[in-house]
């Protein structure tokens, strides 16, 4: 019988699709990268998704975030993403956490209950907390590095954090994780040298750090690469290439 995932099943097979239906994945950050991670996992038949983000959809999200439309501006991203997932797969189990992962909120999450963790947030402190918690729980984790100020979607790579280069965020993360004794971490990163964003009204209104420039076609690629790697790790399926 045909269903939402019939075309995927042609490649993965029924046993793998049943396995994906049982998988539980925790996703931090439902923005430019994380929105595409979530969308791809939902469209691949993953049955249980937990979404973590404390932000609402804003006007400047419209250029790159899959959940951002004029109708969703002002709504919490986790709520909008949950609706999309259930429109794709009404049988999906979707949990939402409208919060930021901090020491005071970490008790809301038991990382041992998940099969995979996706880190798609952009703050160093939060990323470190997520990675340390995942490592302590023995749960696989993949982390996105910098996607802002980039214009080449073909420059993204999947690698261990200690094999990365060029990316400024990856450089900081290597240093911080090494200090904490983390000896490996799977990441998606770009080998493209970041551009310097032009001044704008949004830049002038930001006190803490410069607002990165972005495009529709760079964060999406990073997110889809992350989702693909998660699915390959969960299913054991890998592409075949002829020499």
C-alpha positions as a Markdown table, in Angstrom:
| # | Residue | x | y | z |
|---|---|---|---|---|
| 1 | Unk | 0.0 | 0.0 | 0.0 |
| 2 | Unk | 1.3 | 3.4 | -0.9 |
| 3 | Unk | 2.1 | 5.8 | 1.9 |
| 4 | Unk | 4.0 | 9.0 | 2.6 |
| 5 | Unk | 7.3 | 7.2 | 2.6 |
| 6 | Unk | 6.9 | 4.7 | -0.2 |
| 7 | Unk | 9.7 | 6.3 | -2.3 |
| 8 | Unk | 12.1 | 6.2 | 0.6 |
| 9 | Unk | 11.2 | 2.6 | 1.2 |
| 10 | Unk | 12.3 | 1.7 | -2.3 |
| 11 | Unk | 15.8 | 2.6 | -1.2 |
| 12 | Unk | 15.8 | 1.7 | 2.5 |
| 13 | Unk | 13.5 | -1.3 | 2.6 |
| 14 | Unk | 10.6 | -2.0 | 4.9 |
| 15 | Unk | 12.7 | -3.1 | 7.9 |
| 16 | Unk | 14.7 | 0.1 | 7.9 |
| 17 | Unk | 11.6 | 2.2 | 7.6 |
| 18 | Unk | 10.1 | 0.4 | 10.6 |
| 19 | Unk | 13.4 | 1.1 | 12.5 |
| 20 | Unk | 13.2 | 4.8 | 11.6 |
| 21 | Unk | 9.6 | 4.9 | 12.9 |
| 22 | Unk | 10.9 | 3.8 | 16.3 |
| 23 | Unk | 13.8 | 6.3 | 16.4 |
| 24 | Unk | 13.9 | 9.2 | 18.9 |
| 25 | Unk | 15.9 | 12.2 | 17.9 |
| 26 | Unk | 16.4 | 15.4 | 19.9 |
| 27 | Unk | 17.1 | 18.6 | 17.9 |
| 28 | Unk | 18.4 | 21.8 | 19.4 |
| 29 | Unk | 17.7 | 24.9 | 17.3 |
| 30 | Unk | 14.9 | 25.1 | 14.8 |
| 31 | Unk | 16.4 | 27.9 | 12.7 |
| 32 | Unk | 18.1 | 28.1 | 9.3 |
| 33 | Unk | 20.1 | 24.8 | 9.8 |
| 34 | Unk | 17.9 | 23.0 | 12.4 |
| 35 | Unk | 14.7 | 23.6 | 10.5 |
| 36 | Unk | 16.0 | 21.6 | 7.5 |
| 37 | Unk | 17.4 | 18.9 | 9.8 |
| 38 | Unk | 14.0 | 18.5 | 11.3 |
| 39 | Unk | 12.2 | 18.6 | 8.0 |
| 40 | Unk | 14.4 | 16.0 | 6.4 |
| 41 | Unk | 14.1 | 13.6 | 9.3 |
| 42 | Unk | 10.3 | 14.0 | 9.4 |
| 43 | Unk | 10.1 | 13.3 | 5.6 |
| 44 | Unk | 12.3 | 10.3 | 6.1 |
| 45 | Unk | 9.9 | 8.6 | 8.5 |
| 46 | Unk | 11.5 | 9.2 | 11.8 |
| 47 | Unk | 8.7 | 8.6 | 14.3 |
| 48 | Unk | 9.7 | 10.6 | 17.4 |
| 49 | Unk | 11.1 | 14.1 | 17.3 |
| 50 | Unk | 11.8 | 16.4 | 20.2 |
| 51 | Unk | 12.3 | 20.1 | 19.3 |
| 52 | Unk | 14.1 | 22.7 | 21.4 |
| 53 | Unk | 14.1 | 26.4 | 20.7 |
| 54 | Unk | 13.1 | 29.4 | 22.7 |
| 55 | Unk | 12.7 | 31.8 | 19.7 |
| 56 | Unk | 9.8 | 33.1 | 17.6 |
| 57 | Unk | 9.8 | 33.5 | 13.9 |
| 58 | Unk | 11.0 | 36.9 | 12.9 |
| 59 | Unk | 10.8 | 39.0 | 9.7 |
| 60 | Unk | 14.5 | 38.5 | 8.9 |
| 61 | Unk | 14.1 | 34.7 | 9.1 |
| 62 | Unk | 12.1 | 34.8 | 5.9 |
| 63 | Unk | 15.2 | 34.6 | 3.6 |
| 64 | Unk | 16.4 | 31.2 | 4.9 |
| 65 | Unk | 14.2 | 29.4 | 7.5 |
| 66 | Unk | 11.9 | 26.7 | 6.2 |
| 67 | Unk | 9.2 | 27.5 | 8.8 |
| 68 | Unk | 9.3 | 31.3 | 8.2 |
| 69 | Unk | 6.4 | 32.9 | 6.3 |
| 70 | Unk | 4.5 | 36.1 | 6.9 |
| 71 | Unk | 1.8 | 34.0 | 8.4 |
| 72 | Unk | 4.1 | 32.4 | 11.0 |
| 73 | Unk | 5.9 | 35.6 | 12.1 |
| 74 | Unk | 5.6 | 36.0 | 15.9 |
| 75 | Unk | 4.9 | 32.4 | 16.6 |
| 76 | Unk | 7.2 | 30.1 | 18.5 |
| 77 | Unk | 9.4 | 28.1 | 16.1 |
| 78 | Unk | 8.8 | 24.8 | 17.8 |
| 79 | Unk | 5.1 | 25.2 | 17.5 |
| 80 | Unk | 5.3 | 26.0 | 13.8 |
| 81 | Unk | 7.7 | 23.1 | 13.1 |
| 82 | Unk | 5.4 | 20.7 | 15.0 |
| 83 | Unk | 2.5 | 21.6 | 12.8 |
| 84 | Unk | 4.7 | 21.0 | 9.6 |
| 85 | Unk | 5.8 | 17.6 | 10.9 |
| 86 | Unk | 2.2 | 16.5 | 11.6 |
| 87 | Unk | 1.1 | 17.8 | 8.2 |
| 88 | Unk | 3.8 | 15.5 | 6.7 |
| 89 | Unk | 3.3 | 12.6 | 9.0 |
| 90 | Unk | 0.2 | 12.7 | 11.2 |
| 91 | Unk | 1.4 | 9.6 | 13.1 |
| 92 | Unk | 4.6 | 11.3 | 14.3 |
| 93 | Unk | 5.2 | 11.9 | 18.0 |
| 94 | Unk | 6.5 | 15.4 | 18.4 |
| 95 | Unk | 7.5 | 17.0 | 21.7 |
| 96 | Unk | 8.3 | 20.7 | 21.9 |
| 97 | Unk | 10.4 | 22.5 | 24.5 |
| 98 | Unk | 10.2 | 26.3 | 24.2 |
| 99 | Unk | 13.5 | 27.0 | 26.1 |
| 100 | Unk | 17.2 | 27.4 | 25.7 |
| 101 | Unk | 19.5 | 24.6 | 26.9 |
| 102 | Unk | 21.1 | 26.0 | 30.0 |
| 103 | Unk | 22.1 | 24.6 | 33.4 |
| 104 | Unk | 18.7 | 25.6 | 34.8 |
| 105 | Unk | 16.8 | 23.8 | 32.0 |
| 106 | Unk | 19.0 | 20.8 | 31.5 |
| 107 | Unk | 17.0 | 18.7 | 33.9 |
| 108 | Unk | 14.1 | 18.7 | 31.4 |
| 109 | Unk | 16.2 | 16.4 | 29.1 |
| 110 | Unk | 17.3 | 12.9 | 29.6 |
| 111 | Unk | 19.7 | 12.3 | 26.8 |
| 112 | Unk | 19.8 | 8.6 | 27.4 |
| 113 | Unk | 16.2 | 8.4 | 26.1 |
| 114 | Unk | 17.2 | 9.4 | 22.5 |
| 115 | Unk | 18.9 | 7.6 | 19.7 |
| 116 | Unk | 20.6 | 10.7 | 18.3 |
| 117 | Unk | 21.2 | 14.4 | 19.2 |
| 118 | Unk | 21.4 | 17.2 | 16.6 |
| 119 | Unk | 23.0 | 20.4 | 17.7 |
| 120 | Unk | 22.0 | 23.3 | 15.4 |
| 121 | Unk | 22.4 | 26.3 | 17.8 |
| 122 | Unk | 24.9 | 29.0 | 17.3 |
| 123 | Unk | 26.2 | 29.8 | 20.8 |
| 124 | Unk | 29.4 | 28.3 | 22.0 |
| 125 | Unk | 28.3 | 27.8 | 25.7 |
| 126 | Unk | 25.1 | 26.1 | 24.7 |
| 127 | Unk | 26.8 | 23.8 | 22.1 |
| 128 | Unk | 29.4 | 22.7 | 24.7 |
| 129 | Unk | 26.7 | 21.9 | 27.3 |
| 130 | Unk | 24.8 | 19.8 | 24.7 |
| 131 | Unk | 27.9 | 18.0 | 23.5 |
| 132 | Unk | 29.1 | 17.2 | 27.1 |
| 133 | Unk | 25.6 | 15.9 | 28.0 |
| 134 | Unk | 25.4 | 13.7 | 24.9 |
| 135 | Unk | 28.8 | 12.3 | 25.5 |
| 136 | Unk | 28.0 | 11.6 | 29.2 |
| 137 | Unk | 24.8 | 9.8 | 28.1 |
| 138 | Unk | 26.6 | 7.8 | 25.4 |
| 139 | Unk | 24.2 | 9.2 | 22.8 |
| 140 | Unk | 25.5 | 10.0 | 19.3 |
| 141 | Unk | 25.6 | 13.7 | 18.5 |
| 142 | Unk | 26.3 | 15.8 | 15.5 |
| 143 | Unk | 27.0 | 19.5 | 15.7 |
| 144 | Unk | 26.7 | 22.3 | 13.1 |
| 145 | Unk | 29.5 | 24.8 | 12.8 |
| 146 | Unk | 29.2 | 28.3 | 11.3 |
| 147 | Unk | 26.8 | 28.7 | 8.3 |
| 148 | Unk | 26.6 | 32.5 | 8.6 |
| 149 | Unk | 28.4 | 34.8 | 6.2 |
| 150 | Unk | 28.9 | 32.0 | 3.6 |
| 151 | Unk | 27.7 | 31.8 | 0.0 |
| 152 | Unk | 29.1 | 28.5 | -1.2 |
| 153 | Unk | 26.9 | 25.5 | -0.3 |
| 154 | Unk | 29.4 | 23.2 | -1.9 |
| 155 | Unk | 32.0 | 24.0 | 0.7 |
| 156 | Unk | 30.4 | 22.0 | 3.5 |
| 157 | Unk | 32.1 | 18.9 | 4.8 |
| 158 | Unk | 31.3 | 16.2 | 7.5 |
| 159 | Unk | 34.4 | 15.6 | 9.7 |
| 160 | Unk | 35.6 | 15.2 | 13.2 |
| 161 | Unk | 36.0 | 18.6 | 14.9 |
| 162 | Unk | 39.8 | 18.1 | 15.2 |
| 163 | Unk | 40.0 | 17.7 | 11.4 |
| 164 | Unk | 38.3 | 21.0 | 10.6 |
| 165 | Unk | 39.9 | 24.1 | 9.2 |
| 166 | Unk | 39.0 | 27.7 | 8.2 |
| 167 | Unk | 35.7 | 27.9 | 10.2 |
| 168 | Unk | 36.1 | 30.4 | 13.1 |
| 169 | Unk | 33.4 | 28.7 | 15.2 |
| 170 | Unk | 35.1 | 25.3 | 14.7 |
| 171 | Unk | 38.4 | 26.8 | 15.9 |
| 172 | Unk | 36.8 | 28.0 | 19.1 |
| 173 | Unk | 35.0 | 24.7 | 19.6 |
| 174 | Unk | 38.2 | 22.7 | 19.1 |
| 175 | Unk | 39.9 | 24.7 | 21.8 |
| 176 | Unk | 37.0 | 24.5 | 24.3 |
| 177 | Unk | 36.3 | 20.8 | 23.8 |
| 178 | Unk | 40.0 | 19.9 | 24.1 |
| 179 | Unk | 40.1 | 21.7 | 27.5 |
| 180 | Unk | 37.2 | 19.5 | 28.6 |
| 181 | Unk | 38.7 | 16.3 | 27.4 |
| 182 | Unk | 36.3 | 15.7 | 24.5 |
| 183 | Unk | 38.4 | 13.7 | 22.0 |
| 184 | Unk | 36.0 | 13.5 | 19.1 |
| 185 | Unk | 32.9 | 15.1 | 17.7 |
| 186 | Unk | 31.2 | 14.7 | 14.4 |
| 187 | Unk | 30.4 | 18.1 | 12.8 |
| 188 | Unk | 29.2 | 19.7 | 9.6 |
| 189 | Unk | 31.5 | 22.7 | 8.7 |
| 190 | Unk | 32.4 | 24.9 | 5.8 |
| 191 | Unk | 35.9 | 25.3 | 4.3 |
| 192 | Unk | 34.7 | 28.7 | 2.9 |
| 193 | Unk | 36.3 | 31.8 | 4.4 |
| 194 | Unk | 33.4 | 33.9 | 5.8 |
| 195 | Unk | 32.6 | 37.2 | 4.2 |
| 196 | Unk | 32.3 | 40.4 | 6.3 |
| 197 | Unk | 28.7 | 41.5 | 6.4 |
| 198 | Unk | 27.8 | 45.1 | 5.5 |
| 199 | Unk | 26.5 | 47.5 | 8.1 |
| 200 | Unk | 22.7 | 47.5 | 8.5 |
| 201 | Unk | 19.9 | 48.6 | 10.8 |
| 202 | Unk | 19.9 | 45.1 | 12.3 |
| 203 | Unk | 23.6 | 45.3 | 13.0 |
| 204 | Unk | 23.2 | 48.7 | 14.8 |
| 205 | Unk | 20.5 | 47.2 | 17.0 |
| 206 | Unk | 22.6 | 44.3 | 18.2 |
| 207 | Unk | 24.6 | 45.0 | 21.4 |
| 208 | Unk | 26.2 | 41.6 | 22.0 |
| 209 | Unk | 27.6 | 40.4 | 18.7 |
| 210 | Unk | 27.4 | 41.2 | 15.0 |
| 211 | Unk | 24.5 | 39.8 | 13.1 |
| 212 | Unk | 25.7 | 37.4 | 10.4 |
| 213 | Unk | 24.6 | 37.6 | 6.8 |
| 214 | Unk | 22.8 | 34.6 | 5.4 |
| 215 | Unk | 21.3 | 33.1 | 2.2 |
| 216 | Unk | 18.5 | 30.6 | 1.4 |
| 217 | Unk | 20.9 | 28.1 | 0.0 |
| 218 | Unk | 23.7 | 27.7 | 2.6 |
| 219 | Unk | 22.1 | 26.9 | 5.9 |
| 220 | Unk | 19.7 | 24.6 | 4.1 |
| 221 | Unk | 22.6 | 22.5 | 2.7 |
| 222 | Unk | 24.2 | 22.3 | 6.1 |
| 223 | Unk | 21.0 | 21.1 | 7.6 |
| 224 | Unk | 20.3 | 18.5 | 4.9 |
| 225 | Unk | 23.9 | 17.2 | 5.3 |
| 226 | Unk | 23.4 | 16.8 | 9.0 |
| 227 | Unk | 20.1 | 15.0 | 8.5 |
| 228 | Unk | 21.6 | 12.7 | 5.9 |
| 229 | Unk | 24.5 | 11.8 | 8.3 |
| 230 | Unk | 22.1 | 11.1 | 11.1 |
| 231 | Unk | 20.1 | 8.8 | 8.9 |
| 232 | Unk | 23.1 | 6.9 | 7.7 |
| 233 | Unk | 24.4 | 6.4 | 11.2 |
| 234 | Unk | 21.0 | 5.2 | 12.4 |
| 235 | Unk | 20.4 | 2.8 | 9.5 |
| 236 | Unk | 23.9 | 1.8 | 8.6 |
| 237 | Unk | 23.2 | 2.6 | 4.9 |
| 238 | Unk | 26.0 | 4.3 | 3.0 |
| 239 | Unk | 26.1 | 5.4 | -0.6 |
| 240 | Unk | 28.1 | 3.3 | -3.1 |
| 241 | Unk | 30.4 | 4.7 | -5.7 |
| 242 | Unk | 32.0 | 3.2 | -8.7 |
| 243 | Unk | 35.7 | 3.7 | -9.3 |
